[in-house]
Amino acid sequence: MMPAWQILLAIAGLTVITVVTRAFFVIPEREVPIPAWLREALRYAPLAALVAVLLPEIAMTDDHLIATWKDARIYATAMGVLVFATTRNLLATILAGSVVLLALRLGLGW
């Protein structure tokens, strides 16, 4: 068990680190110059983060790749990609993927 002063010191340190990193672009009085190559690379950061979070959820079960085609996540993902590619509507994408996932899980027991 850590003493109370160490816990408070850790909380204070984490608070300072969080504030400084979150406010890094707000603290300076003028805009921080960012190289064009970095600005271009940062355009892809949200997509990369989304793929890094979703891909293991879609393609893996119990730390192993899916070994069967009878997995509702594969078809729900394919439907979501198809709907988004044709409509560019995020709500329609989520609804289509959810409908396919629920239909296969509840209807076929996948």
C-alpha positions, -999 to +999 in steps of 0.1 A: +000+000+000+013+034-010+014+062+016-012+090+010+015+116+001+027+093-028-008+089-041-014+127-040+020+133-056+011+108-084-023+125-090-007+159-091+020+148-115-005+131-138-027+162-137+002+185-147+012+161-175-024+160-188-029+197-187+004+205-204-001+179-232-037+189-238-030+226-237+002+224-258-014+241-288-034+266-266-006+279-244+015+298-270+003+332-280+009+326-317+003+296-338+029+269-335+044+262-370+039+227-381+057+213-412+036+205-442+045+169-441+034+165-405+002+184-411-005+160-440+003+129-419-020+141-391-049+140-415-048+102-413-044+099-375-081+096-367-086+069-394-055+050-382-068+051-346-102+039-357-087+010-376-064+001-347-094-002-324-119-018-347-098-043-367-090-066-337-127-065-326-138-075-361-111-101-370-102-118-337-118-139-311-100-148-279-067-135-292-069-156-324-080-148-359-115-159-368-113-194-382-148-196-397-169-177-422-199-182-399-192-150-379-217-122-380-191-095-376-176-102-410-209-097-428-219-067-407-186-051-415-190-058-452-225-044-452-213-013-433-185-007-458-208-012-488-234+012-474-209+038-466-192+035-500-226+040-517-242+066-495-215+083-475-240+085-446-226+075-412-260+069-396-270+046-425-237+027-421-241+021-384-278+011-388-270-013-417-242-030-399-262-033-367-292-048-386-270-074-403-252-082-370-284-086-350-302-106-378-273-131-380-268-134-343-304-136-333-318-153-365-290-178-371-273-179-338-239-169-350 
